[in-house]
Amino acid sequence: MDTFHLSLLEADGVFYEGECEYVSVPATDGTLGVLAHRAPLVCALKEGLLVYRIPGGVNQYAAISDGLMKVEKNEVTVMAATLERPEEIDEARALAHEREAEEALRQKMSATEYASAKAIIARNANRLRIKKTRLNYKRK
């Protein structure tokens, strides 16, 4: 299978950089898969499941927060605030963050604080869903 160069970048560094056969991202208007030699594209991403396959390997999974993807000249760059492998997600911490954000929603707050709390809830719910789904998939 043909390959392309993939850069998965998060706010505090490089998550993955190298050759790739396939990447699937949660775009704002649905899941988008990219293979080698894809036409140029820029799209917005939402939190969800990112899947990529390194040459000759098995699919790799990551929880992704919202961000952007650019495809150009057989290179794909994904930029997100956070990317996490399912096995690296701390379930207890994610649940605690989600509970704290839900409690914050019950308080009087500005529109900005409300939006921030809703984003925290969505991000942690995504992290927990991916951790449970991917770890259960590996056991089968």
RANOR-V600348 format. One record per backbone hydrogen bond with DSSP energy under -0.5 kcal/mol. CO is the residue of the C=O (numbers start at 0). NH is the residue of the N-H. If there is no record, write none. Layout:
<<CO & NH> <CO & NH>>
This chain:
<<3 & 19> <4 & 75> <5 & 17> <6 & 8> <6 & 77> <7 & 14> <7 & 15> <8 & 79> <9 & 12> <12 & 9> <12 & 14> <15 & 7> <17 & 5> <19 & 3> <21 & 52> <22 & 33> <23 & 50> <24 & 26> <24 & 31> <25 & 45> <26 & 29> <29 & 26> <31 & 24> <33 & 22> <34 & 37> <40 & 70> <42 & 68> <43 & 27> <44 & 66> <47 & 49> <47 & 63> <49 & 61> <50 & 23> <51 & 59> <52 & 20> <52 & 21> <53 & 56> <57 & 53> <59 & 51> <61 & 49> <61 & 63> <62 & 83> <63 & 47> <65 & 80> <66 & 44> <67 & 78> <68 & 42> <69 & 76> <70 & 40> <71 & 74> <73 & 4> <74 & 71> <75 & 6> <76 & 69> <77 & 8> <78 & 67> <79 & 10> <80 & 10> <81 & 64> <83 & 62> <84 & 87> <84 & 88> <85 & 88> <88 & 90> <89 & 93> <90 & 94> <91 & 95> <92 & 96> <93 & 97> <94 & 98> <95 & 99> <96 & 100> <97 & 101> <98 & 102> <99 & 103> <100 & 104> <101 & 105> <102 & 105> <102 & 106> <103 & 106> <109 & 113> <110 & 114> <111 & 115> <112 & 116> <113 & 117> <114 & 118> <115 & 119> <116 & 120> <117 & 121> <118 & 122> <119 & 123> <120 & 124> <121 & 125> <122 & 126> <123 & 127> <124 & 128> <125 & 129> <126 & 130> <127 & 131> <128 & 132> <129 & 133> <130 & 134> <131 & 135> <132 & 136> <133 & 137> <134 & 138> <135 & 139> <136 & 139>>
